[in-house]
C-alpha cells in the first residue's frame, strides 16, 4: 500500500470532507481529509489504483489538487 498526502484547495466544510472521502472509496482508495490543513492523506494499492486516478476522483468533486 502506498500512502501520499495531497494538498487540496477548495475544502471549506464537513460536506467537502465527506465528498472527497466517498469519492476516494469509489475508486478503491481510502483517505482522510484534514480540513484545517487543506490536505488529504490517501492510502491505495498501486497495482489497482493510480495516483492520477486518485487526483481525478478529488478533482471531479470540484476541488483542486495542488
C-alpha positions as CSV (number, residue, x, y, z in Angstrom):
1,X,0.0,0.0,0.0
2,X,1.2,3.5,-0.9
3,X,0.4,6.5,1.3
4,X,0.5,10.1,0.0
5,X,-0.6,13.4,1.4
6,X,-2.0,15.8,-1.2
7,X,-2.7,19.5,-0.8
8,X,-6.3,20.2,-1.8
9,X,-7.8,23.7,-2.3
10,X,-11.5,24.4,-2.0
11,X,-12.4,22.4,1.1
12,X,-14.5,24.6,3.5
13,X,-16.8,22.3,5.5
14,X,-17.6,18.8,6.6
15,X,-19.6,18.2,3.5
16,X,-16.3,18.7,1.5
17,X,-14.5,16.2,3.6
18,X,-17.3,13.6,3.2
19,X,-17.5,14.1,-0.6
20,X,-13.7,13.6,-1.0
21,X,-13.6,10.6,1.3
22,X,-16.5,9.0,-0.5
23,X,-15.1,9.7,-4.0
24,X,-11.8,8.0,-2.9
25,X,-13.6,4.9,-1.7
26,X,-15.4,4.7,-5.1
27,X,-12.1,4.4,-6.9
28,X,-10.7,1.9,-4.5
29,X,-8.6,4.1,-2.2
30,X,-9.1,5.2,1.4
31,X,-8.5,8.8,2.5
32,X,-8.7,11.1,5.4
33,X,-9.3,14.7,4.6
34,X,-7.9,17.3,7.1
35,X,-10.0,20.5,6.7
36,X,-7.8,22.8,8.8
37,X,-4.6,21.7,6.9
38,X,-6.2,21.7,3.5
39,X,-4.8,18.2,2.8
40,X,-5.9,14.7,2.1
41,X,-3.9,11.6,3.2
42,X,-4.6,8.8,0.8
43,X,-3.8,5.1,1.0
44,X,-4.1,2.9,-2.0
45,X,-2.7,-0.2,-3.8
46,X,-0.7,1.0,-6.7
47,X,-1.4,-2.3,-8.5
48,X,-5.1,-1.4,-8.6
49,X,-5.4,2.4,-8.4
50,X,-3.0,5.0,-9.9
51,X,-2.1,8.3,-8.2
52,X,-3.6,10.0,-11.3
53,X,-7.0,8.3,-10.6
54,X,-6.9,9.4,-7.0
55,X,-6.3,13.0,-8.1
56,X,-9.0,12.8,-10.7
57,X,-11.5,11.5,-8.1
58,X,-10.9,14.5,-5.9
59,X,-10.9,17.0,-8.8
60,X,-14.2,15.6,-10.1
61,X,-15.8,16.6,-6.8
62,X,-14.8,20.2,-7.6
63,X,-11.6,20.6,-5.6
64,X,-8.1,21.4,-6.8
65,X,-5.2,19.1,-6.1
66,X,-2.0,21.3,-6.0
